[in-house]
Amino acid sequence: MHLIRFFICIASCLSVARAFSVTVGTPTQCGPLSISWTGGQAPFEILLTPNNGMYQNIPVPASAFSNGKGSYSIPQLSLLSGTSFLLIMSDATGFGSGGTTNELIVLNSAANNICGAGNPSPPYTFNLSPNPLTQCSQFTITASGGAVPPITIGLLIPGGQSVVFNSDSNTFQSVLDVIAGTNVMYFVNDSLGNLRWGLSIRARLRVE
């Protein structure tokens, strides 16, 4: 088993101020989803992470940003109504630099059945142990079922900042330096996940 040790305080990373400010519209199944922001450096990227589903990585066209302000609309949100997800926005300075939204819920819309919204099966899975997590305890994430290393692990905090780590194998191990009571979410992306639909799933846990 490959062991990665990192000596950066996660809590400190997550307390860093956002590089730019993001506003998100109301998500509806198969409807457009508007995102606007102030500040940041192009290029920009939007990440949608549905709970226990495959994430969507959406590049933002350069034309969407001008004079320090940006506006972009995802034409059709291909998530089923009732799905909970987070939206993370990044710019040239790094992953999650625009912060992470609070949990968003997809609502019904008049266009419910025309865009092929669904919940596709992931090409692999991952598990996190122990469950539940405990503040300052050691934890392990293991990707299985066809995941191709190296893997990238994303730690997301709703309404906060997000960080990513890397492992050369299908296992990642470290100490969770996050305050008890914090809601945390994870995604795992393997070496083939350079597609618009990232090959990963996400788990939601609460730190005790």
GROMACS elastic network, one bead per residue, 0.5 to 0.9 nm:
[ bonds ]
;  ai    aj funct       b0    kb
    1   169     6  0.76029   500
    1   170     6  0.84025   500
    1   171     6  0.66858   500
    1   172     6  0.87156   500
    2   167     6  0.76386   500
    2   168     6  0.72546   500
    2   169     6  0.59462   500
    2   170     6  0.79707   500
    2   171     6  0.62576   500
    2   172     6  0.71547   500
    2   173     6  0.81888   500
    3   167     6  0.80313   500
    3   169     6  0.87108   500
    3   171     6  0.74415   500
    3   172     6  0.63406   500
    3   173     6  0.57931   500
    3   174     6  0.79463   500
    4   166     6  0.82690   500
    4   167     6  0.66982   500
    4   168     6  0.87587   500
    4   171     6  0.87725   500
    4   172     6  0.62936   500
    4   173     6  0.59537   500
    4   174     6  0.67353   500
    5   172     6  0.89998   500
    5   173     6  0.72858   500
    5   174     6  0.59508   500
    5   175     6  0.84016   500
    6     9     6  0.84508   500
    6   165     6  0.89434   500
    6   174     6  0.72532   500
    6   175     6  0.87054   500
    7    10     6  0.88996   500
    8    11     6  0.87499   500
    8    12     6  0.79140   500
    8    13     6  0.77103   500
    9    12     6  0.53309   500
    9    13     6  0.65204   500
    9    14     6  0.88776   500
    9   177     6  0.64624   500
    9   178     6  0.87583   500
   10    13     6  0.50069   500
   10    14     6  0.61893   500
   10    15     6  0.86855   500
   10   163     6  0.80577   500
   10   176     6  0.76935   500
   10   177     6  0.56537   500
   10   178     6  0.67008   500
   11    14     6  0.51747   500
   11    15     6  0.63303   500
   11   177     6  0.60527   500
   11   178     6  0.55348   500
   11   179     6  0.75708   500
   12    15     6  0.52169   500
   12    16     6  0.67932   500
   13    16     6  0.56906   500
   13   161     6  0.76607   500
   13   162     6  0.82061   500
   13   163     6  0.74232   500
   14    17     6  0.83217   500
   14   157     6  0.81206   500
   14   160     6  0.66215   500
   14   162     6  0.64131   500
   14   163     6  0.74082   500
   15    18     6  0.88443   500
   15   160     6  0.76143   500
   15   161     6  0.69602   500
   16    19     6  0.87838   500
   16   161     6  0.73672   500
   17    20     6  0.86656   500
   17    97     6  0.85527   500
   17    99     6  0.85368   500
   17   161     6  0.81917   500
   18    21     6  0.69489   500
   18    96     6  0.83044   500
   18    97     6  0.56495   500
   18    98     6  0.53877   500
   18    99     6  0.57391   500
   18   160     6  0.86695   500
   18   161     6  0.74126   500
   19    39     6  0.72828   500
   19    40     6  0.60534   500
   19    41     6  0.89336   500
   19    91     6  0.85337   500
   19    93     6  0.81606   500
   19    96     6  0.89609   500
   19    97     6  0.52940   500
   19    98     6  0.56844   500
   19    99     6  0.80032   500
   20    37     6  0.69753   500
   20    38     6  0.58593   500
   20    40     6  0.51102   500
   20    41     6  0.88082   500
   20    91     6  0.88255   500
   20    97     6  0.70106   500
   20    98     6  0.50848   500
   20    99     6  0.79892   500
   21    36     6  0.84512   500
   21    37     6  0.53550   500
   21    38     6  0.53447   500
   21    39     6  0.67418   500
   21    40     6  0.82236   500
   21    98     6  0.60538   500
   21    99     6  0.78613   500
   22    35     6  0.70643   500
   22    36     6  0.58211   500
   22    38     6  0.67540   500
   22    39     6  0.89784   500
   22    89     6  0.78126   500
   22    98     6  0.63729   500
   22    99     6  0.77437   500
   22   101     6  0.86367   500
   23    34     6  0.83540   500
   23    35     6  0.57578   500
   23    36     6  0.52200   500
   23    37     6  0.60180   500
   23    38     6  0.89323   500
   23   101     6  0.88590   500
   24    27     6  0.83916   500
   24    33     6  0.74892   500
   24    34     6  0.59952   500
   24    36     6  0.65857   500
   24    37     6  0.87313   500
   24    87     6  0.84940   500
   24   101     6  0.83110   500
   25    32     6  0.89789   500
   25    33     6  0.59642   500
   25    34     6  0.51116   500
   25    35     6  0.63070   500
   25    36     6  0.85421   500
   26    32     6  0.88824   500
   26    33     6  0.66847   500
   26    34     6  0.77720   500
   26   104     6  0.84348   500
   26   105     6  0.86298   500
   26   106     6  0.79518   500
   26   107     6  0.80396   500
   27    30     6  0.88401   500
   27    31     6  0.72053   500
   27    32     6  0.75060   500
   27    33     6  0.56628   500
   27    34     6  0.84032   500
   27    77     6  0.72990   500
   27    81     6  0.89109   500
   27   104     6  0.74873   500
   27   105     6  0.69229   500
   27   106     6  0.50468   500
   27   107     6  0.62179   500
   27   108     6  0.88209   500
   28    31     6  0.51413   500
   28    32     6  0.73611   500
   28    33     6  0.74795   500
   28    76     6  0.87397   500
   28    77     6  0.68322   500
   28    79     6  0.81612   500
   28    80     6  0.83833   500
   28    81     6  0.67815   500
   28   105     6  0.83195   500
   28   108     6  0.55525   500
   28   109     6  0.56333   500
   28   111     6  0.88218   500
   28   112     6  0.84060   500
   29    32     6  0.84942   500
   29    76     6  0.77042   500
   29    77     6  0.57527   500
   29    78     6  0.63612   500
   29    79     6  0.57509   500
   29    80     6  0.55537   500
   29    81     6  0.53017   500
   29    82     6  0.87507   500
   29   106     6  0.60435   500
   29   107     6  0.60928   500
   29   108     6  0.56150   500
   29   109     6  0.58367   500
   29   110     6  0.85932   500
   29   111     6  0.71562   500
   29   112     6  0.56516   500
   29   113     6  0.85946   500
   29   115     6  0.86184   500
   29   117     6  0.71517   500
   30    75     6  0.82104   500
   30    78     6  0.54376   500
   30    79     6  0.71470   500
   30    80     6  0.80591   500
   30    81     6  0.89246   500
   30   108     6  0.86501   500
   30   109     6  0.72329   500
   30   110     6  0.85643   500
   30   111     6  0.57371   500
   30   112     6  0.57566   500
   30   113     6  0.76524   500
   30   114     6  0.71808   500
   30   115     6  0.56358   500
   30   116     6  0.79701   500
   30   117     6  0.66270   500
   31    74     6  0.84708   500
   31    75     6  0.69705   500
   31    77     6  0.55761   500
   31    78     6  0.82204   500
   31   108     6  0.89376   500
   31   109     6  0.67437   500
   31   110     6  0.82702   500
   31   111     6  0.65790   500
   31   112     6  0.80183   500
   31   115     6  0.88415   500
   32    73     6  0.61509   500
   32    74     6  0.54121   500
   32    77     6  0.60158   500
   33    72     6  0.83931   500
   33    73     6  0.53163   500
   33    74     6  0.50656   500
   33    75     6  0.68107   500
   33    76     6  0.70828   500
   33    77     6  0.64828   500
   34    71     6  0.74265   500
   34    72     6  0.59218   500
   34    74     6  0.63937   500
   34    75     6  0.86070   500
   35    70     6  0.81778   500
   35    71     6  0.58553   500
   35    72     6  0.53613   500
   35    73     6  0.59743   500
   35    74     6  0.80246   500
   36    69     6  0.76874   500
   36    70     6  0.54855   500
   36    72     6  0.63335   500
   36    73     6  0.84621   500
   37    40     6  0.82626   500
   37    65     6  0.88329   500
   37    68     6  0.86151   500
   37    69     6  0.59147   500
   37    70     6  0.51167   500
   37    71     6  0.65030   500
   37    72     6  0.89961   500
   37    98     6  0.85144   500
   38    68     6  0.59710   500
   38    70     6  0.62696   500
   38    71     6  0.89687   500
   39    67     6  0.87731   500
   39    69     6  0.60080   500
   39    70     6  0.79344   500
   40    43     6  0.89222   500
   40    44     6  0.82405   500
   40    68     6  0.71980   500
   40    69     6  0.83750   500
   40    90     6  0.86150   500
   40    91     6  0.62159   500
   40    92     6  0.77772   500
   40    93     6  0.80624   500
   40    97     6  0.81912   500
   40    98     6  0.77255   500
   41    44     6  0.72674   500
   41    65     6  0.89832   500
   41    68     6  0.83181   500
   41    91     6  0.56100   500
   41    92     6  0.54794   500
   41    93     6  0.70629   500
   42    45     6  0.88414   500
   42    60     6  0.88322   500
   42    62     6  0.69939   500
   42    65     6  0.75005   500
   42    91     6  0.57950   500
   42    92     6  0.56750   500
   42    93     6  0.88537   500
   43    59     6  0.80691   500
   43    60     6  0.71264   500
   43    61     6  0.78013   500
   43    62     6  0.66325   500
   43    65     6  0.89231   500
   43    90     6  0.83980   500
   43    91     6  0.56342   500
   43    92     6  0.55751   500
   44    59     6  0.64816   500
   44    60     6  0.54245   500
   44    61     6  0.78435   500
   44    62     6  0.80101   500
   44    65     6  0.88252   500
   44    89     6  0.71709   500
   44    90     6  0.56110   500
   44    92     6  0.66812   500
   45    57     6  0.72166   500
   45    58     6  0.58308   500
   45    60     6  0.54403   500
   45    61     6  0.89234   500
   45    88     6  0.83709   500
   45    89     6  0.57645   500
   45    90     6  0.52169   500
   45    91     6  0.63335   500
   45    92     6  0.89084   500
   45    95     6  0.88333   500
   46    56     6  0.81493   500
   46    57     6  0.59791   500
   46    59     6  0.62408   500
   46    60     6  0.70765   500
   46    87     6  0.69372   500
   46    88     6  0.59061   500
   46    90     6  0.65252   500
   47    55     6  0.70081   500
   47    56     6  0.57587   500
   47    58     6  0.61620   500
   47    59     6  0.86542   500
   47    86     6  0.80751   500
   47    87     6  0.56549   500
   47    88     6  0.50458   500
   47    89     6  0.62234   500
   47    90     6  0.81525   500
   47    96     6  0.89532   500
   48    54     6  0.87974   500
   48    55     6  0.55030   500
   48    56     6  0.50736   500
   48    57     6  0.65462   500
   48    58     6  0.80509   500
   48    85     6  0.66539   500
   48    86     6  0.58970   500
   48    88     6  0.66044   500
   48    89     6  0.89171   500
   49    52     6  0.84072   500
   49    53     6  0.72436   500
   49    54     6  0.69399   500
   49    56     6  0.66814   500
   49    57     6  0.87930   500
   49    84     6  0.85617   500
   49    85     6  0.52617   500
   49    86     6  0.52868   500
   49    87     6  0.65100   500
   49    88     6  0.80730   500
   49   187     6  0.79201   500
   49   201     6  0.80889   500
   49   202     6  0.71354   500
   50    53     6  0.52624   500
   50    54     6  0.67339   500
   50    55     6  0.62420   500
   50    56     6  0.85721   500
   50    79     6  0.80131   500
   50    83     6  0.66640   500
   50    84     6  0.57514   500
   50    86     6  0.65521   500
   50    87     6  0.88291   500
   50   201     6  0.82677   500
   50   202     6  0.73608   500
   51    54     6  0.83940   500
   51    55     6  0.89175   500
   51    83     6  0.72218   500
   51    84     6  0.57775   500
   51    85     6  0.55806   500
   51    86     6  0.81387   500
   51   185     6  0.85418   500
   51   201     6  0.79257   500
   51   202     6  0.59510   500
   51   203     6  0.66024   500
   51   204     6  0.69992   500
   52   201     6  0.56541   500
   52   203     6  0.56166   500
   52   204     6  0.77424   500
   53   119     6  0.66502   500
   53   120     6  0.75452   500
   53   121     6  0.77243   500
   53   122     6  0.71434   500
   53   200     6  0.76165   500
   53   201     6  0.50009   500
   53   202     6  0.62162   500
   53   203     6  0.86478   500
   54   119     6  0.76753   500
   54   120     6  0.71785   500
   54   121     6  0.77378   500
   54   122     6  0.61623   500
   54   187     6  0.89339   500
   54   197     6  0.71252   500
   54   198     6  0.66842   500
   54   199     6  0.65608   500
   54   200     6  0.54032   500
   54   202     6  0.74061   500
   55   187     6  0.82631   500
   55   196     6  0.88213   500
   55   197     6  0.62419   500
   55   198     6  0.56753   500
   55   199     6  0.74825   500
   55   200     6  0.64745   500
   55   201     6  0.67074   500
   55   202     6  0.80013   500
   56   195     6  0.88960   500
   56   196     6  0.61561   500
   56   198     6  0.60704   500
   57   195     6  0.77103   500
   57   196     6  0.50415   500
   57   197     6  0.60281   500
   57   198     6  0.65154   500
   58    74     6  0.84505   500
   58   196     6  0.63970   500
   58   197     6  0.85398   500
   59   196     6  0.83208   500
   60    63     6  0.83890   500
   60    64     6  0.69325   500
   60    65     6  0.88175   500
   60    72     6  0.72068   500
   61    64     6  0.57009   500
   61    65     6  0.80212   500
   61    72     6  0.83133   500
   62    65     6  0.59971   500
   62    66     6  0.84998   500
   63    66     6  0.72777   500
   63    70     6  0.87416   500
   64    69     6  0.84104   500
   64    70     6  0.54341   500
   64    71     6  0.54260   500
   64    72     6  0.57612   500
   65    68     6  0.69248   500
   65    69     6  0.56578   500
   65    71     6  0.65980   500
   65    72     6  0.84458   500
   66    69     6  0.54923   500
   66    70     6  0.62902   500
   66    71     6  0.89975   500
   67    70     6  0.83119   500
   73    76     6  0.85872   500
   74    77     6  0.65670   500
   76    79     6  0.89257   500
   76   115     6  0.70723   500
   76   117     6  0.89432   500
   77    80     6  0.85082   500
   77   106     6  0.87473   500
   77   115     6  0.83136   500
   77   117     6  0.75541   500
   78   115     6  0.66782   500
   78   116     6  0.66949   500
   78   118     6  0.66885   500
   78   119     6  0.88939   500
   79    82     6  0.86190   500
   79    83     6  0.66549   500
   79   106     6  0.70427   500
   79   116     6  0.88372   500
   79   117     6  0.51596   500
   79   118     6  0.59107   500
   79   119     6  0.71965   500
   80    83     6  0.57378   500
   80   106     6  0.67489   500
   80   107     6  0.82346   500
   80   108     6  0.82822   500
   80   112     6  0.82310   500
   80   117     6  0.56548   500
   80   118     6  0.56510   500
   80   119     6  0.72835   500
   81    84     6  0.87010   500
   81   105     6  0.75528   500
   81   108     6  0.53152   500
   81   109     6  0.82986   500
   81   112     6  0.81468   500
   81   117     6  0.89292   500
   82   105     6  0.58948   500
   82   106     6  0.51799   500
   82   107     6  0.61565   500
   82   108     6  0.78737   500
   83   104     6  0.81726   500
   83   105     6  0.56406   500
   83   106     6  0.53619   500
   83   107     6  0.82322   500
   84   103     6  0.63420   500
   84   104     6  0.54695   500
   84   106     6  0.65037   500
   85   101     6  0.89396   500
   85   102     6  0.86150   500
   85   103     6  0.57514   500
   85   104     6  0.53317   500
   85   105     6  0.65438   500
   85   106     6  0.80707   500
   86   100     6  0.67285   500
   86   101     6  0.57190   500
   86   102     6  0.65124   500
   86   103     6  0.53827   500
   86   104     6  0.60766   500
   86   105     6  0.89256   500
   86   156     6  0.86587   500
   86   158     6  0.70420   500
   86   159     6  0.89898   500
   87    99     6  0.85920   500
   87   100     6  0.59059   500
   87   101     6  0.55182   500
   87   102     6  0.81525   500
   87   103     6  0.82861   500
   87   104     6  0.80015   500
   88    95     6  0.84241   500
   88    96     6  0.57579   500
   88    97     6  0.84135   500
   88    98     6  0.70279   500
   88    99     6  0.60516   500
   88   101     6  0.65911   500
   88   156     6  0.87152   500
   88   161     6  0.87830   500
   88   162     6  0.79813   500
   89    95     6  0.75605   500
   89    96     6  0.54570   500
   89    97     6  0.66436   500
   89    98     6  0.50150   500
   89    99     6  0.63240   500
   89   100     6  0.69905   500
   89   101     6  0.89554   500
   90    93     6  0.76476   500
   90    94     6  0.61206   500
   90    98     6  0.55160   500
   90    99     6  0.77315   500
   91    94     6  0.58995   500
   91    95     6  0.70288   500
   91    96     6  0.77216   500
   91    97     6  0.62374   500
   91    98     6  0.72450   500
   92    95     6  0.82623   500
   92    97     6  0.85392   500
   93    97     6  0.67774   500
   94    97     6  0.57526   500
   95    98     6  0.82984   500
   95    99     6  0.88918   500
   95   162     6  0.72847   500
   95   163     6  0.68650   500
   95   164     6  0.74723   500
   96    99     6  0.51456   500
   96   100     6  0.67239   500
   96   156     6  0.89056   500
   96   161     6  0.63086   500
   96   162     6  0.52815   500
   96   163     6  0.69177   500
   96   164     6  0.89714   500
   97   100     6  0.86504   500
   97   161     6  0.74565   500
   97   162     6  0.79725   500
   98   161     6  0.80440   500
   99   158     6  0.88718   500
   99   159     6  0.71990   500
   99   160     6  0.58601   500
   99   162     6  0.68076   500
  100   156     6  0.72666   500
  100   157     6  0.69124   500
  100   158     6  0.57912   500
  100   159     6  0.52777   500
  100   160     6  0.54148   500
  100   161     6  0.57565   500
  100   162     6  0.67053   500
  101   104     6  0.75544   500
  101   157     6  0.85716   500
  101   158     6  0.56613   500
  101   160     6  0.72434   500
  102   157     6  0.82808   500
  102   160     6  0.80030   500
  103   158     6  0.62344   500
  103   159     6  0.79086   500
  108   111     6  0.82754   500
  108   112     6  0.65875   500
  109   112     6  0.54965   500
  110   113     6  0.83742   500
  111   114     6  0.59044   500
  111   115     6  0.76177   500
  112   115     6  0.74116   500
  112   116     6  0.87549   500
  112   117     6  0.79671   500
  113   116     6  0.67965   500
  113   117     6  0.75578   500
  114   117     6  0.80024   500
  119   122     6  0.89323   500
  121   124     6  0.85843   500
  122   125     6  0.69120   500
  122   199     6  0.67018   500
  122   200     6  0.66243   500
  122   201     6  0.67575   500
  123   145     6  0.73632   500
  123   146     6  0.67941   500
  123   147     6  0.75703   500
  123   199     6  0.65716   500
  123   200     6  0.77092   500
  124   143     6  0.72360   500
  124   144     6  0.59554   500
  124   146     6  0.53877   500
  124   147     6  0.56166   500
  124   199     6  0.76202   500
  124   200     6  0.71794   500
  124   201     6  0.80481   500
  125   142     6  0.85501   500
  125   143     6  0.58287   500
  125   144     6  0.55443   500
  125   145     6  0.60727   500
  125   146     6  0.81797   500
  125   147     6  0.76493   500
  125   188     6  0.85375   500
  125   200     6  0.73692   500
  125   201     6  0.66626   500
  125   202     6  0.89460   500
  126   141     6  0.67853   500
  126   142     6  0.53854   500
  126   144     6  0.57772   500
  126   145     6  0.82266   500
  126   147     6  0.87443   500
  126   187     6  0.87671   500
  126   188     6  0.72831   500
  126   200     6  0.85029   500
  126   201     6  0.74971   500
  126   202     6  0.83469   500
  126   203     6  0.85820   500
  127   140     6  0.81809   500
  127   141     6  0.57132   500
  127   142     6  0.54824   500
  127   143     6  0.66036   500
  127   144     6  0.81865   500
  127   203     6  0.82382   500
  128   131     6  0.68517   500
  128   133     6  0.88064   500
  128   139     6  0.71207   500
  128   140     6  0.57086   500
  128   142     6  0.66154   500
  128   143     6  0.89971   500
  128   203     6  0.82397   500
  129   132     6  0.76552   500
  129   133     6  0.74411   500
  129   138     6  0.88415   500
  129   139     6  0.56728   500
  129   140     6  0.54225   500
  129   141     6  0.66650   500
  129   142     6  0.86594   500
  130   133     6  0.58648   500
  130   134     6  0.82970   500
  130   138     6  0.83299   500
  130   139     6  0.61616   500
  130   140     6  0.74186   500
  131   134     6  0.83715   500
  131   139     6  0.88981   500
  131   205     6  0.77826   500
  131   206     6  0.89993   500
  132   205     6  0.67964   500
  132   206     6  0.68048   500
  132   207     6  0.67673   500
  132   208     6  0.70210   500
  133   137     6  0.73419   500
  133   138     6  0.86064   500
  133   139     6  0.73965   500
  133   176     6  0.80187   500
  133   205     6  0.72679   500
  133   206     6  0.67823   500
  133   207     6  0.50136   500
  133   208     6  0.61235   500
  134   137     6  0.53981   500
  134   138     6  0.82092   500
  134   139     6  0.87175   500
  134   176     6  0.74500   500
  134   178     6  0.87417   500
  134   180     6  0.70788   500
  134   206     6  0.85893   500
  134   207     6  0.53753   500
  135   138     6  0.88068   500
  135   175     6  0.84961   500
  135   176     6  0.60312   500
  135   177     6  0.62618   500
  135   178     6  0.58992   500
  135   179     6  0.59928   500
  135   180     6  0.53897   500
  135   181     6  0.87802   500
  135   207     6  0.61955   500
  135   208     6  0.61135   500
  136   175     6  0.58332   500
  136   178     6  0.69698   500
  136   179     6  0.82096   500
  136   180     6  0.88832   500
  137   174     6  0.83809   500
  137   175     6  0.53559   500
  137   176     6  0.56270   500
  137   177     6  0.77594   500
  138   173     6  0.71532   500
  138   174     6  0.55259   500
  138   176     6  0.61970   500
  139   172     6  0.83915   500
  139   173     6  0.57565   500
  139   174     6  0.57741   500
  139   175     6  0.60771   500
  139   176     6  0.68533   500
  140   171     6  0.70423   500
  140   172     6  0.57009   500
  140   174     6  0.67732   500
  140   175     6  0.88110   500
  141   153     6  0.85263   500
  141   170     6  0.82426   500
  141   171     6  0.56687   500
  141   172     6  0.51560   500
  141   173     6  0.64025   500
  141   188     6  0.87395   500
  142   170     6  0.58237   500
  142   172     6  0.65350   500
  142   173     6  0.87151   500
  143   146     6  0.81841   500
  143   147     6  0.60330   500
  143   148     6  0.87234   500
  143   149     6  0.88393   500
  143   151     6  0.81956   500
  143   170     6  0.52498   500
  143   171     6  0.64418   500
  143   172     6  0.88290   500
  143   188     6  0.74431   500
  143   189     6  0.89741   500
  143   190     6  0.84928   500
  144   147     6  0.55463   500
  144   148     6  0.87421   500
  144   170     6  0.72386   500
  147   150     6  0.88071   500
  147   151     6  0.80574   500
  147   170     6  0.71194   500
  147   189     6  0.82790   500
  147   190     6  0.58210   500
  147   191     6  0.80111   500
  147   192     6  0.84326   500
  147   199     6  0.84758   500
  147   200     6  0.88662   500
  148   151     6  0.72984   500
  148   169     6  0.83744   500
  148   170     6  0.73234   500
  148   190     6  0.54534   500
  148   191     6  0.56808   500
  148   192     6  0.68553   500
  149   152     6  0.86993   500
  149   167     6  0.76619   500
  149   168     6  0.60599   500
  149   169     6  0.51202   500
  149   170     6  0.54314   500
  149   171     6  0.88586   500
  149   190     6  0.57244   500
  149   191     6  0.56187   500
  149   192     6  0.85777   500
  150   166     6  0.72534   500
  150   167     6  0.56410   500
  150   169     6  0.52844   500
  150   170     6  0.65824   500
  150   189     6  0.87429   500
  150   190     6  0.60969   500
  150   191     6  0.54989   500
  151   165     6  0.85770   500
  151   166     6  0.59056   500
  151   167     6  0.54237   500
  151   168     6  0.65724   500
  151   169     6  0.67542   500
  151   170     6  0.61981   500
  151   171     6  0.80691   500
  151   172     6  0.85282   500
  151   188     6  0.67062   500
  151   189     6  0.55656   500
  151   191     6  0.59659   500
  152   164     6  0.67297   500
  152   165     6  0.57690   500
  152   167     6  0.64756   500
  152   168     6  0.89413   500
  152   187     6  0.81828   500
  152   188     6  0.57118   500
  152   189     6  0.50880   500
  152   190     6  0.62766   500
  152   191     6  0.79830   500
  153   163     6  0.84713   500
  153   164     6  0.54778   500
  153   165     6  0.51511   500
  153   166     6  0.60768   500
  153   167     6  0.79156   500
  153   172     6  0.79215   500
  153   186     6  0.69619   500
  153   187     6  0.58678   500
  153   189     6  0.65432   500
  153   190     6  0.88638   500
  154   162     6  0.71375   500
  154   163     6  0.58631   500
  154   165     6  0.64691   500
  154   166     6  0.88342   500
  154   185     6  0.80573   500
  154   186     6  0.53993   500
  154   187     6  0.51177   500
  154   188     6  0.64002   500
  154   189     6  0.82596   500
  155   161     6  0.88226   500
  155   162     6  0.57085   500
  155   163     6  0.54221   500
  155   164     6  0.61220   500
  155   165     6  0.82298   500
  155   184     6  0.69050   500
  155   185     6  0.59518   500
  155   187     6  0.70037   500
  156   159     6  0.89930   500
  156   160     6  0.76564   500
  156   161     6  0.67976   500
  156   163     6  0.68240   500
  156   164     6  0.86931   500
  156   183     6  0.86619   500
  156   184     6  0.57304   500
  156   186     6  0.60221   500
  156   187     6  0.81726   500
  157   160     6  0.51814   500
  157   161     6  0.61786   500
  157   162     6  0.62770   500
  157   182     6  0.76381   500
  157   183     6  0.62489   500
  157   185     6  0.63036   500
  157   186     6  0.88990   500
  158   161     6  0.78461   500
  158   162     6  0.87384   500
  158   182     6  0.89951   500
  158   183     6  0.69848   500
  158   184     6  0.71623   500
  158   185     6  0.79256   500
  165   172     6  0.86892   500
  166   169     6  0.89822   500
  166   172     6  0.78048   500
  167   170     6  0.69952   500
  167   171     6  0.67685   500
  167   172     6  0.59115   500
  167   173     6  0.89402   500
  168   171     6  0.80832   500
  168   172     6  0.87069   500
  169   172     6  0.76322   500
  170   190     6  0.82990   500
  176   179     6  0.87862   500
  176   207     6  0.88631   500
  178   181     6  0.87999   500
  178   182     6  0.70837   500
  178   184     6  0.87925   500
  178   207     6  0.75144   500
  179   182     6  0.60154   500
  179   207     6  0.73277   500
  179   208     6  0.82881   500
  180   183     6  0.87356   500
  180   206     6  0.80879   500
  180   207     6  0.50944   500
  181   206     6  0.64528   500
  181   207     6  0.53581   500
  181   208     6  0.56722   500
  182   205     6  0.89112   500
  182   206     6  0.60663   500
  182   207     6  0.55272   500
  182   208     6  0.79162   500
  183   204     6  0.75672   500
  183   205     6  0.62736   500
  183   207     6  0.63554   500
  184   203     6  0.86371   500
  184   204     6  0.62218   500
  184   205     6  0.57148   500
  184   206     6  0.60350   500
  184   207     6  0.71199   500
  185   202     6  0.66926   500
  185   203     6  0.57229   500
  185   205     6  0.63066   500
  185   206     6  0.84657   500
  186   201     6  0.81162   500
  186   202     6  0.51682   500
  186   203     6  0.54763   500
  186   204     6  0.67457   500
  186   205     6  0.85391   500
  187   200     6  0.62332   500
  187   201     6  0.55117   500
  187   203     6  0.68385   500
  188   199     6  0.79576   500
  188   200     6  0.51244   500
  188   201     6  0.62237   500
  188   202     6  0.69084   500
  189   192     6  0.78942   500
  189   193     6  0.57331   500
  189   194     6  0.87944   500
  189   198     6  0.66249   500
  189   199     6  0.56911   500
  189   201     6  0.78211   500
  190   193     6  0.53942   500
  190   194     6  0.86077   500
  190   198     6  0.84376   500
  190   199     6  0.65699   500
  190   200     6  0.71907   500
  191   194     6  0.73306   500
  191   199     6  0.88169   500
  192   195     6  0.75277   500
  192   198     6  0.81792   500
  192   199     6  0.70756   500
  193   196     6  0.81779   500
  193   197     6  0.75083   500
  193   200     6  0.75243   500
  194   197     6  0.80308   500
  194   198     6  0.64420   500
  194   199     6  0.81976   500
  195   198     6  0.55085   500
  195   199     6  0.77853   500
  197   200     6  0.85841   500
  198   201     6  0.86487   500
